[in-house]
Structure formats: C-alpha cells, structure tokens
C-alpha cells in the first residue's frame, strides 16, 4: 500500500508528488491520458505564465535552471544580484485585456522584497513544466501509471481504495489533481458551488486568409474580445452568450469563423482549423479541500476562466502548501490539526482568484455599463498605485495566510534573505525542510532549533539585509511562520516551532 495515491499527472499533481517524494513518502500517480505529450501542452496552445510566487517555488526546490532551459529562457537569473534592492518587474500581465506598463509598478510599495535568482515571472508552456517535474519525480521514486481511469473512491478511518476498472489501489491518502472535471471530487462527494458562465471562450489554431483584418494583441470590442498573437495561426475569442455553446461538441470551422466575425467586427475568413477548444467563465469551488482521507488540489478544487492566467499558479500554490503538511501527517510528526490548515489557508486564496476572474468578465461584457467601467479601469491602470495593485494580485506577492501574528512579515512568502557568506534562503530550502535563520550575535536559537533538526534546518550569521529581523522561521512552503526582533525570544520561537512542526526530538 502506498502512502499517497495522486490522481492526475499534470503540473499540480507532479509538483505535489515531488514534494511528497522529497519527504520520503511512497507515491503512486494515476493518469487517465495514455501519453504525456500533446499539442495542447506545447507552444502556442500550451503557453502559460508562471507568477513570481510559482517561480520562487521552483527555485526553492532547485528546479529553476531546468525550468528556464526547458522554457527556452536564456536570461541568467543569477546576474545583477549583488545589490540590496530588487529591480522593477519585467512584465505585469493585464486586467480584462487591458495591458499594464511594468514601469508603473512602485517597487517600494511591494511587501518585503529582496533580490533573488527567481525572476518576477516566466513565460513557459505546460510541456516544459511537466518535463521538469516528471524528471524530478522519477528521481524521487514516484511511480506513474498512465491510461488509468478512476471509477470509484472508498475510504475508512485507516485507508482509501481507488477503483480503476478491475484494479484497486490502496493508500493511506488520496489527492485528486485530475482537473476541472475531477472524478475524485464527484466520487468522494465534495460540494462544488459558485457562479454560472457569462461567456464562451475559444482557443483556436487555424489558418487565417486575411490576418491583416485582425489587430494584434488583446482587443476589447463592442461585441466581445479577441486575441491575435504574433503567431498568426493562434487566436483567442470571447463571446458573451451566457455559456450557450455545447462544449461536449468540437467547434466547427464555420462556427468559429462566425464567432470571430461577430466579436472582431471584421469579415475575416478561417481556412483550415487545426485545433480548437472552448471554455467558459464558470467559477466554482469546493466548500472544503478535504473529506477524511481524500484531498483536492488545483482545478479539482476550483475552476474559473483563464483571464489573468491564474489557474496554474493557484494550483501550484495548493501543491506547495499541501505537500509538507501531508508528508508530516504520513510520518506521524504533524501537530494536531496541521492538515486542516490546508483548507483554511488555501480556500480563501482560491476564492480571491475566482472573484478576480469574475471582475474581469464583468468589465469585459459588451454593454454600455461595462464599457464605462473599462474607462475607469484604464485611468486607474495608468497610475502607479493602480498598476502596483494589479501586480500584487497577479504575482502572488499580496497573498497572506492569517497565522495569528500581527508581525507584518508573518504569513507572507519569505523574501530571499541572504547571509554574509552568500548563502541564500532558497539554497537552504532545497531538501524540503523548514528553515530557522538566526541573525543574533550569540546564536541564541541554536540549542532550541536542534530539537527539530530532522524537520528544520538551522543557519546563523550576520545577514546581507536582515530587514530589521533578529531571526525568522520559514515553513517548508516558503511562508514566514514566525519572526523575531534583534533579541529574538527563544520561548516564542519554540512555541512557533511546536505549532508547525510538532513536538521536538528528545
């Protein structure tokens, strides 16, 4: 019997498998698709933007350089880091198709940032992400079985059995990472609630007879929206039809051409359609991410429109948050209630993303009220405050878990603190343990930290930039769990360590 069965071998499932494998858990992955490669995962259809928080996760597990190489990114993320202040972001995405200028981001207003090898964001594709994660998972002993369709999930107080055809797979825990139409979610009885769609969207790879009739980039129109990329065969469209298109059917060339003509207002002609899919802005979320020994992550727990490219990043955040908590539970070292904090911390973040996509859909609606809102938003996005606000949302830098502390750093993603000897926080996190950084002159936390040596790394010394801290405790997911002043309180540190890592070793 495996420790954990993960259903779904996409990026979220693979990242979670790597986290659990890094912690020494035995993992079996069941994937419905018989092959890993697909034109939907390669450029241009598989193109995705990884946020700063997601890139940081790859960096902290030693997978940043492989990711950049697989993504065709040739910039050196280690260049120009011998400074104390972070540089402005290179790109900041868009809101409802309205592009932002990265020069307008107020770097000083961003929370607790330090220079880091992790870039502000990376354009990649699903194939590159899955390739890097698959290679790491294989090295960690993760077993992947493809062409397996799950048909049943049954649990008791001790284990879970996953049914797939004539085969049964037993595990201590099951995690559904099987996407927006999750079989695990339905079979385990999760409640799924939210809002119904306003539009049908289309992603199309097709030949356009007269591409000059379509403006490049995002185009909001009086009848919808269309996107034309430099790769002229790639087109995106939104039509506000209430989600009326029957998505069980593949859209025909005639239908796609008619939609494109309606939303663009141009008499454009599609000649050959190579690939096409549809989506909506239906926004749904489970009321909990855990039912007994069954958990959900990624699109299995929440679905929404792709506006703002938040889905992959949200799912990777789920995996990073869940991995170390589930591993500690498997190994019996987790303090009481640790696994329940997964829903408590991640569900509000998911709800914010759903509202973020709803707000964009409302602003894009082709009616006079929404078009008036667009004018207001464009004015706001032309200001430093407006652009900075959107960047905080899309980069993940504004995400904060409420961990019961008033310290402004606790609950945030930790900045890449660096000791004078050059050691970075990211370097210390690659084995998946938590980290205690002690900047005090007498290494006052050393004796205490040794009680959690198997679950936490201890590093001490003066810092290149300590942000006014005397010490900091960072969870394995990169979240600041506790922060101390120049004379750190040893008792407060021990209480925080017990709360997140369980009882110390004797």
C-alpha positions as CSV (number, residue, x, y, z in Angstrom):
1,X,0.0,0.0,0.0
2,X,1.3,3.4,-1.0
3,X,1.4,6.4,1.4
4,X,-0.4,8.5,-1.1
5,X,-2.2,8.0,-4.4
6,X,-2.4,11.1,-6.6
7,X,-5.0,11.0,-9.4
8,X,-3.9,13.3,-12.2
9,X,-0.3,13.7,-13.5
10,X,-0.5,17.3,-14.7
11,X,1.7,20.1,-13.3
12,X,-0.2,20.3,-9.9
13,X,-0.1,16.5,-9.3
14,X,3.5,16.3,-10.4
15,X,4.6,19.1,-8.1
16,X,2.8,17.6,-5.2
17,X,4.3,14.2,-6.0
18,X,7.8,15.8,-5.9
19,X,7.1,17.4,-2.5
20,X,5.9,14.2,-1.0
21,X,8.7,12.2,-2.6
22,X,11.3,14.7,-1.3
23,X,9.9,13.9,2.2
24,X,10.3,10.2,1.7
25,X,6.7,9.2,1.0
26,X,5.8,6.4,-1.4
27,X,3.7,7.8,-4.2
28,X,1.6,6.3,-6.9
29,X,0.2,8.6,-9.7
30,X,-2.8,7.5,-11.8
31,X,-3.3,9.4,-15.0
32,X,-6.2,9.0,-17.5
33,X,-4.3,10.1,-20.6
34,X,-2.1,7.3,-22.1
35,X,0.6,9.8,-23.3
36,X,2.2,12.7,-21.7
37,X,2.9,14.7,-24.8
38,X,0.2,16.7,-26.6
39,X,0.0,19.7,-28.9
40,X,-2.2,21.3,-26.2
41,X,0.8,21.4,-23.9
42,X,3.4,22.8,-26.4
43,X,3.6,26.3,-27.7
44,X,1.5,28.2,-28.6
45,X,-1.6,26.4,-27.2
46,X,0.2,25.3,-24.0
47,X,1.8,28.7,-23.3
48,X,1.4,29.7,-19.7
49,X,2.8,32.5,-17.5
50,X,4.3,31.5,-14.1
51,X,3.9,34.1,-11.5
52,X,6.7,35.3,-9.2
53,X,5.4,33.0,-6.4
54,X,5.4,30.0,-8.7
55,X,8.9,30.7,-10.0
56,X,10.1,31.1,-6.4
57,X,8.7,27.6,-5.6
58,X,10.8,26.1,-8.5
59,X,13.8,28.0,-7.3
60,X,13.5,26.8,-3.7
61,X,13.4,23.2,-4.9
62,X,16.4,23.5,-7.1
63,X,14.4,23.3,-10.3
64,X,14.7,26.9,-11.6
65,X,17.5,26.4,-14.1
66,X,16.0,23.2,-15.6
67,X,12.7,25.1,-15.9
68,X,14.3,28.0,-17.7
69,X,16.2,25.8,-20.0
70,X,13.1,23.8,-20.9
71,X,11.2,27.0,-21.4
72,X,13.8,28.5,-23.8
73,X,14.6,31.3,-21.4
74,X,18.3,32.3,-21.8
75,X,18.5,35.1,-19.3
76,X,20.7,34.5,-16.3
77,X,18.6,34.8,-13.2
78,X,21.7,35.0,-11.1
79,X,23.0,38.1,-12.8
80,X,23.0,41.6,-11.1
81,X,22.1,40.2,-7.7
82,X,25.0,41.8,-5.8
83,X,22.7,44.6,-4.7
84,X,20.4,45.2,-1.8
85,X,17.3,46.5,-3.6
86,X,15.2,44.5,-6.0
87,X,14.8,45.7,-9.6
88,X,11.4,46.6,-11.2
89,X,9.5,43.7,-12.7
90,X,9.8,42.9,-16.4
91,X,6.2,42.3,-17.1
92,X,2.9,42.6,-15.3
93,X,0.2,40.9,-17.4
94,X,-3.1,42.6,-18.0
95,X,-6.5,43.1,-16.4
96,X,-9.5,42.2,-18.6
97,X,-7.4,42.5,-21.7
98,X,-6.1,46.0,-20.7
99,X,-2.3,45.8,-20.7
100,X,-0.2,47.2,-17.9
101,X,3.2,49.0,-18.1
102,X,5.8,47.4,-15.7
103,X,7.5,50.8,-15.4
104,X,4.5,52.0,-13.4
105,X,5.0,49.4,-10.7
106,X,6.0,51.1,-7.4
107,X,8.7,48.7,-6.2
108,X,8.9,50.4,-2.8
109,X,5.3,49.6,-2.2
110,X,5.8,45.9,-2.6
111,X,6.0,43.8,0.6
112,X,9.4,42.8,1.9
113,X,11.2,42.1,-1.4
114,X,14.8,41.2,-1.8
115,X,16.9,40.4,-4.9
116,X,16.5,36.7,-5.8
117,X,17.6,34.3,-8.6
118,X,13.9,33.7,-9.1
119,X,12.6,36.1,-11.8
120,X,9.4,38.1,-11.4
121,X,7.7,35.7,-13.8
122,X,8.4,33.3,-16.6
123,X,6.6,32.6,-19.9
124,X,6.7,28.8,-20.4
125,X,4.4,26.0,-21.6
126,X,2.8,23.0,-19.9
127,X,5.2,20.6,-21.7
128,X,8.2,22.3,-20.3
129,X,6.8,22.4,-16.7
130,X,5.7,18.7,-16.9
131,X,9.0,17.6,-18.3
132,X,11.0,19.2,-15.5
133,X,8.6,17.9,-12.8
134,X,8.4,14.4,-14.3
135,X,12.2,14.1,-14.3
136,X,12.4,15.2,-10.7
137,X,9.5,12.9,-9.7
138,X,11.2,9.9,-11.4
139,X,14.5,10.6,-9.5
140,X,12.5,10.6,-6.2
141,X,11.0,7.2,-7.0
142,X,7.4,8.3,-7.8
143,X,5.5,5.7,-9.8
144,X,3.3,6.9,-12.7
145,X,0.7,4.7,-14.3
146,X,-1.0,6.1,-17.5
147,X,-4.2,5.2,-19.2
148,X,-5.9,4.6,-15.9
149,X,-9.5,5.9,-15.5
150,X,-10.7,6.2,-11.9
151,X,-14.2,4.9,-11.3
152,X,-14.5,4.6,-7.5
153,X,-13.1,6.0,-4.3
154,X,-13.9,4.3,-0.9
155,X,-12.4,5.2,2.4
156,X,-12.5,4.2,6.0
157,X,-10.7,5.5,9.0
158,X,-7.4,3.9,8.1
159,X,-7.0,3.9,4.3
160,X,-8.5,4.7,0.9
161,X,-9.1,2.4,-2.0
162,X,-9.2,3.8,-5.6
163,X,-11.1,1.7,-8.1
164,X,-10.0,1.8,-11.8
165,X,-11.6,-0.8,-13.9
166,X,-10.7,-4.2,-12.5
167,X,-7.8,-2.8,-10.4
168,X,-7.8,-1.5,-6.9
169,X,-5.1,0.8,-5.5
170,X,-4.9,1.2,-1.7
171,X,-3.2,4.1,0.1
172,X,-3.2,6.0,3.3
173,X,-4.4,9.1,1.5
174,X,-5.7,10.1,-2.0
175,X,-5.3,13.5,-3.6
176,X,-7.4,14.5,-6.6
177,X,-5.4,16.6,-9.0
178,X,-7.5,15.5,-12.0
179,X,-8.7,18.8,-13.3
180,X,-11.9,20.8,-13.6
181,X,-14.0,17.7,-14.4
182,X,-12.4,15.8,-11.5
183,X,-13.6,12.2,-11.0
184,X,-12.2,12.2,-7.4
185,X,-14.2,15.3,-6.5
186,X,-17.5,13.7,-7.6
187,X,-16.8,10.2,-6.3
188,X,-15.8,11.5,-2.8
189,X,-18.8,13.7,-2.5
190,X,-17.3,17.2,-2.4
191,X,-19.8,20.0,-2.6
192,X,-19.0,22.3,-5.5
193,X,-20.6,25.8,-5.5
194,X,-20.2,29.0,-7.4
195,X,-21.5,31.0,-10.4
196,X,-22.6,30.1,-13.9
197,X,-20.9,31.4,-17.0
198,X,-21.5,34.7,-18.9
199,X,-19.4,33.8,-21.9
200,X,-18.0,31.1,-24.1
201,X,-14.3,31.3,-24.9
202,X,-12.4,29.7,-27.7
203,X,-8.7,28.8,-28.3
204,X,-8.0,28.1,-32.0
205,X,-5.0,27.1,-34.1
206,X,-6.1,27.9,-37.6
207,X,-5.0,29.5,-40.9
208,X,-6.4,33.0,-41.4
209,X,-6.8,34.0,-45.1
210,X,-6.7,37.7,-44.3
211,X,-4.8,38.2,-41.0
212,X,-4.3,41.9,-41.7
213,X,-8.0,42.4,-40.8
214,X,-7.3,41.4,-37.1
215,X,-5.3,43.8,-34.8
216,X,-2.6,42.0,-32.8
217,X,-2.8,41.6,-29.1
218,X,-5.9,41.8,-26.8
219,X,-8.8,43.6,-28.4
220,X,-11.9,44.5,-26.4
221,X,-14.7,45.2,-28.8
222,X,-18.4,46.3,-28.6
223,X,-19.3,42.6,-29.1
224,X,-16.7,40.7,-27.1
225,X,-13.0,40.2,-27.2
226,X,-10.4,38.6,-29.4
227,X,-6.7,38.0,-29.1
228,X,-4.2,37.6,-32.0
229,X,-0.7,36.7,-31.2
230,X,2.4,37.2,-33.4
231,X,2.0,33.5,-34.3
232,X,-0.9,34.4,-36.7
233,X,-2.4,30.9,-36.5
234,X,-3.2,31.3,-32.8
235,X,-6.5,33.1,-32.0
236,X,-8.5,33.5,-28.8
237,X,-12.1,34.7,-28.6
238,X,-14.7,35.5,-26.0
239,X,-18.4,35.7,-26.9
240,X,-20.9,36.8,-24.2
241,X,-23.5,34.2,-24.9
242,X,-24.2,33.0,-21.4
243,X,-22.0,29.9,-22.0
244,X,-24.6,28.7,-24.5
245,X,-22.2,26.7,-26.7
246,X,-22.4,22.9,-26.3
247,X,-18.9,22.2,-25.1
248,X,-19.3,18.5,-25.5
249,X,-19.0,19.2,-29.2
250,X,-15.9,20.2,-31.1
251,X,-16.5,23.7,-32.6
252,X,-16.6,23.6,-36.4
253,X,-14.7,25.9,-38.7
254,X,-18.0,27.6,-39.7
255,X,-19.0,28.2,-36.1
256,X,-15.5,29.6,-35.1
257,X,-15.5,31.8,-38.2
258,X,-18.9,33.2,-37.3
259,X,-17.9,33.9,-33.7
260,X,-14.7,35.6,-34.8
261,X,-16.6,37.8,-37.3
262,X,-19.1,38.8,-34.6
263,X,-16.5,39.6,-31.9
264,X,-14.0,41.3,-34.2
265,X,-16.4,43.1,-36.5
266,X,-14.2,42.1,-39.4
267,X,-15.2,40.0,-42.4
268,X,-12.3,37.6,-41.7
269,X,-12.0,34.1,-43.1
270,X,-10.7,30.9,-41.5
271,X,-9.4,28.4,-44.0
272,X,-8.1,25.4,-42.0
273,X,-8.7,24.8,-38.3
274,X,-6.0,22.5,-36.9
275,X,-7.0,22.5,-33.2
276,X,-9.8,24.2,-31.3
277,X,-11.3,24.1,-27.8
278,X,-13.8,26.0,-25.8
279,X,-14.1,27.2,-22.2
280,X,-16.3,29.4,-20.0
281,X,-16.1,31.7,-17.1
282,X,-18.0,29.3,-14.8
283,X,-16.4,29.9,-11.4
284,X,-16.8,27.1,-8.8
285,X,-15.1,26.0,-5.7
286,X,-15.4,23.1,-3.2
287,X,-16.6,24.1,0.2
288,X,-13.7,22.2,1.7
289,X,-10.4,20.8,0.3
290,X,-10.5,17.7,2.4
291,X,-13.1,14.9,3.1
292,X,-11.5,12.4,5.5
293,X,-8.5,10.9,3.8
294,X,-9.3,12.4,0.4
295,X,-8.0,15.8,-0.6
296,X,-8.2,18.0,-3.7
297,X,-5.7,20.4,-5.3
298,X,-5.7,22.6,-8.4
299,X,-8.6,22.6,-10.7
300,X,-10.2,19.7,-8.9
301,X,-10.9,22.1,-6.0
302,X,-11.6,25.3,-8.1
303,X,-12.4,26.2,-11.6
304,X,-12.6,29.7,-13.2
305,X,-11.9,31.4,-16.5
306,X,-8.3,31.7,-17.7
307,X,-8.5,35.5,-17.6
308,X,-5.3,36.7,-15.9
309,X,-3.6,33.3,-16.2
310,X,-4.1,32.4,-12.5
311,X,-5.2,28.8,-12.7
312,X,-1.8,27.0,-13.0
313,X,-0.2,29.3,-10.4
314,X,-3.1,28.8,-8.0
315,X,-2.8,25.0,-8.3
316,X,1.0,25.1,-7.8
317,X,0.4,27.1,-4.6
318,X,-2.0,24.4,-3.4
319,X,0.6,21.7,-4.0
320,X,3.3,23.6,-2.2
321,X,1.1,24.2,0.8
322,X,-0.3,20.7,1.0
323,X,2.9,18.7,0.3
324,X,4.8,19.2,3.6
325,X,1.6,19.0,5.7
326,X,0.5,15.7,4.2
327,X,4.1,14.3,4.4
328,X,4.3,15.2,8.1
329,X,0.9,13.6,8.6
330,X,2.0,10.4,6.8
331,X,5.1,10.2,9.0
332,X,3.3,10.9,12.2
333,X,5.2,14.1,13.1
334,X,2.4,16.6,12.3
335,X,0.9,18.5,15.2
336,X,-2.8,18.2,15.8
337,X,-4.9,19.9,13.1
338,X,-2.0,20.6,10.7
339,X,-3.7,19.0,7.7
340,X,-6.8,21.1,8.4
341,X,-4.9,24.3,7.8
342,X,-4.6,23.3,4.2
343,X,-8.3,24.2,3.5
344,X,-8.2,27.1,6.0
345,X,-5.2,28.7,4.2
346,X,-5.8,27.9,0.6
347,X,-9.5,28.2,0.2
348,X,-9.6,32.0,0.8
349,X,-6.8,32.4,-1.8
350,X,-8.8,30.4,-4.3
351,X,-11.9,32.5,-3.6
352,X,-9.9,35.6,-4.3
353,X,-8.8,34.3,-7.6
354,X,-12.4,33.4,-8.5
355,X,-13.5,36.9,-7.7
356,X,-10.5,38.3,-9.7
357,X,-11.7,36.5,-12.8
358,X,-15.3,37.4,-12.2
359,X,-14.4,41.1,-12.0
360,X,-12.6,40.8,-15.3
361,X,-15.5,39.1,-17.0
362,X,-17.8,41.8,-15.7
363,X,-15.5,44.6,-17.0
364,X,-15.3,42.9,-20.5
365,X,-19.1,42.5,-21.0
366,X,-20.2,44.2,-24.2
367,X,-22.7,46.7,-22.8
368,X,-22.6,50.4,-22.0
369,X,-22.2,49.8,-18.3
370,X,-19.1,47.6,-18.6
371,X,-17.6,49.9,-21.2
372,X,-18.0,52.7,-18.8
373,X,-16.2,50.6,-16.2
374,X,-13.4,49.9,-18.7
375,X,-12.8,53.7,-19.0
376,X,-12.4,54.0,-15.2
377,X,-10.1,51.0,-15.0
378,X,-7.9,52.3,-17.9
379,X,-7.5,55.5,-15.9
380,X,-6.6,53.6,-12.8
381,X,-4.1,51.3,-14.6
382,X,-2.4,54.5,-15.9
383,X,-1.4,55.3,-12.3
384,X,1.4,53.8,-10.2
385,X,-1.0,52.8,-7.5
386,X,-3.3,51.1,-9.9
387,X,-0.6,49.1,-11.7
388,X,1.1,48.2,-8.4
389,X,-2.2,46.9,-7.1
390,X,-2.8,44.6,-10.1
391,X,0.8,43.4,-10.0
392,X,0.5,42.4,-6.3
393,X,-2.6,40.4,-7.2
394,X,-1.2,38.6,-10.3
395,X,2.3,38.0,-8.9
396,X,1.0,36.4,-5.7
397,X,3.0,38.9,-3.6
398,X,-0.1,40.1,-1.8
399,X,-1.2,36.6,-0.7
400,X,-1.0,36.3,3.1
401,X,-2.1,33.5,5.4
402,X,-3.6,34.6,8.6
403,X,-1.4,32.8,11.1
404,X,-2.4,34.6,14.3
405,X,0.6,37.1,14.4
406,X,0.5,40.8,13.9
407,X,4.1,40.9,12.6
408,X,3.9,42.3,9.1
409,X,6.1,39.5,7.6
410,X,4.3,36.5,9.2
411,X,2.0,34.7,6.7
412,X,3.8,36.2,3.7
413,X,6.1,34.4,1.2
414,X,9.6,34.8,2.7
415,X,12.0,37.1,0.9
416,X,15.2,35.6,-0.2
417,X,17.2,36.5,2.8
418,X,21.0,36.1,2.4
419,X,23.8,35.6,4.9
420,X,27.0,37.5,4.6
421,X,28.7,34.3,3.4
422,X,26.5,34.3,0.3
423,X,24.1,31.5,1.5
424,X,20.5,32.3,0.4
425,X,17.3,31.2,2.0
426,X,16.5,29.5,-1.3
427,X,19.6,27.4,-1.1
428,X,18.6,26.2,2.3
429,X,15.1,25.0,1.3
430,X,16.0,22.5,-1.5
431,X,15.6,19.5,0.8
432,X,12.0,20.4,1.6
433,X,12.6,21.1,5.3
434,X,11.7,24.3,7.1
435,X,14.4,26.8,7.9
436,X,15.4,28.8,11.0
437,X,17.6,31.8,10.2
438,X,19.3,33.3,13.2
439,X,20.9,36.7,12.8
440,X,21.6,37.2,16.5
441,X,25.2,37.7,17.5
442,X,25.1,34.9,20.1
443,X,23.2,32.3,18.0
444,X,20.6,32.3,20.7
445,X,18.2,29.9,18.9
446,X,20.8,27.2,18.1
447,X,20.0,24.9,21.1
448,X,16.3,25.2,20.5
449,X,16.4,24.6,16.8
450,X,18.3,21.3,17.3
451,X,15.1,19.8,18.7
452,X,13.6,19.9,15.2
453,X,16.7,19.1,13.2
454,X,15.0,16.4,11.1
455,X,12.3,18.8,10.1
456,X,14.1,22.2,10.1
457,X,17.5,23.5,9.0
458,X,19.3,26.0,11.2
459,X,21.6,28.6,9.8
460,X,23.2,31.5,11.6
461,X,25.3,34.6,11.0
462,X,25.0,38.2,10.0
463,X,22.7,38.9,7.1
464,X,23.4,40.9,3.9
465,X,20.0,42.5,4.5
466,X,18.0,41.3,7.5
467,X,15.0,43.7,7.1
468,X,15.3,44.6,10.8
469,X,14.9,41.0,11.9
470,X,16.8,39.1,14.6
471,X,15.6,35.7,13.4
472,X,12.9,34.1,11.2
473,X,11.2,30.7,11.0
474,X,10.2,29.7,7.5
475,X,7.8,26.8,6.8
476,X,8.7,24.3,4.0
477,X,6.3,26.0,1.7
478,X,8.3,29.3,2.0
479,X,5.8,31.0,4.3
480,X,7.1,33.0,7.2
481,X,5.8,31.3,10.4
482,X,7.5,33.4,13.0
483,X,9.7,36.5,13.1
484,X,11.8,37.8,15.9
485,X,13.4,41.2,16.6
486,X,17.1,41.9,17.3
487,X,17.0,40.0,20.5
488,X,14.8,37.0,19.5
489,X,12.5,35.4,22.1
490,X,13.6,31.8,22.5
491,X,10.4,30.7,24.1
492,X,8.3,32.3,21.3
493,X,10.4,30.6,18.7
494,X,9.9,27.2,20.4
495,X,6.2,27.7,20.6
496,X,6.0,28.5,16.8
497,X,8.2,25.5,16.0
498,X,5.9,23.2,18.1
499,X,2.8,24.7,16.4
500,X,4.0,24.0,12.9
501,X,6.5,21.1,13.3
502,X,5.2,19.1,16.2
503,X,7.0,18.0,19.3
504,X,10.8,18.4,19.4
505,X,13.0,15.4,19.4
506,X,14.3,14.3,22.8
